[in-house]
Every structure is written in C-alpha cells, then in structure tokens.
Amino acid sequence: MQDRTATVLPPDLQRLVDDWLEVERQADALVGPLDDEQFNWCPAAGVWSIGQCLDHLNTMNALYLELIRGAIATTKTAGLKRTGPIASTWFGRRFIASQEPGGMKVKTLKRMRPASRKLKAEVWPEFVRLHNQLRTLVTVEGPDVDLNKARFPNPFVPGIKMRAGTALRLLAAHDRRHVAQAHGVRRSPGFPRS
C-alpha cells in the first residue's frame, strides 16, 4: 500500500494519492481479519455487507478510471498541459460533498449495485488493484495534463461533461463514504464474531 512515487507532486495531486492510501489503509484494517461469512454479512434486508460496499467501489472506480483515462489521453494529444491545481465548478464541489460520509443519500443505479455475495479473495485484490491504478494515473499522467480541461460525458447525468480532476476528487470522497459505511456494518449488533 505504500506509494513509491519519487517525484514531488503538486499538492492537489498529492492529496488525492494520500486520500486513497488512507482509505485503503482503513479498508485493509477492516477487511484483513474477516472471513467470507463476516465479509458478506448484512445487518438487515436492503443494507449492504462490507463486501458489497467494496464491490460497489470497485464497479464505480473501474468505470470512472476508464473514462478519466480516455479524457486524459485526448487532452494530452491536444497538448493541454497543466496550468494550475484542480478547480471544480460549484456543481462539481456540491457533487463531491454529496459523496462524502454523511452526505446526501441517493438510490444506487441498478448497473452500479454490487453482487449479493462475493468472496473476499475476489473483491479485495480488485480494490487494491484499482487504487494502485488510480494513484499511478495521478502520479504519472496528472502532473503533465490539464485535469480541468480533460473532460468526459458524465455517465449518470446525460448532457453534462465532467472534469477529470473533479471525477478524481469524487472517487476519493465516494471511497471514504463507503469504507465508513463498511465500518458501520462491522459495528452493527449481531455482527458474527470469529
């Protein structure tokens, strides 16, 4: 989980890397000692298990990672170099805030819902792999391209383009939200003990 970046990143990009490392550290501390029964235990009908929280993050991170990569490649080809830190619009900042722990609760779209049950050995390595890819994208591509001009169609709001920088911040907030949710599952009454 340790980041091996030798270059000094701009502060906004370093914060993203640090955020993902912290989320991964918190998730690892939670998931590490769990068996598959605990990983898939649900506190109530309609409430996600720890595994479902992480599986949902994997689905979202994979989707956005592909879109962000494409936007960065297009922006790089256009020669649009970084001119300053990530600057989200008012709407972008509100969207990010809504995804933080305790933010606005929204119904998850069917295509983003997690599987009802998966083995920890399927979900956890994918979580780590996607976080490594996000950190690599930020550390390798991020400093060289304008993440405010790198845009892609919002996959959930037709007709709206999303800034890559905003999307990266959104993913960090969304990760914090669902890892906090997973910790709440662990603290629920009735959680199976080893």
Sequence and secondary structure as in RCSB ss.txt:
>XXXX:A:sequence
MQDRTATVLPPDLQRLVDDWLEVERQADALVGPLDDEQFNWCPAAGVWSIGQCLDHLNTMNALYLELIRGAIATT
KTAGLKRTGPIASTWFGRRFIASQEPGGMKVKTLKRMRPASRKLKAEVWPEFVRLHNQLRTLVTVEGPDVDLNKA
RFPNPFVPGIKMRAGTALRLLAAHDRRHVAQAHGVRRSPGFPRS
>XXXX:A:secstr
      S   HHHHHHHHHHHHHHHHHHHHHTT  HHHHH  SSTT   HHHHHHHHHHHHHHHHHHHHHHHHHH
HHTT    SS    HHHHHHHHHHSTT       GGG   S   HHHHHHHHHHHHHHHHHIIIIIGGGS TTT 
EEE SSSTT EEEHHHHHHHHHHHHHHHHHHHHHHHTSTT    
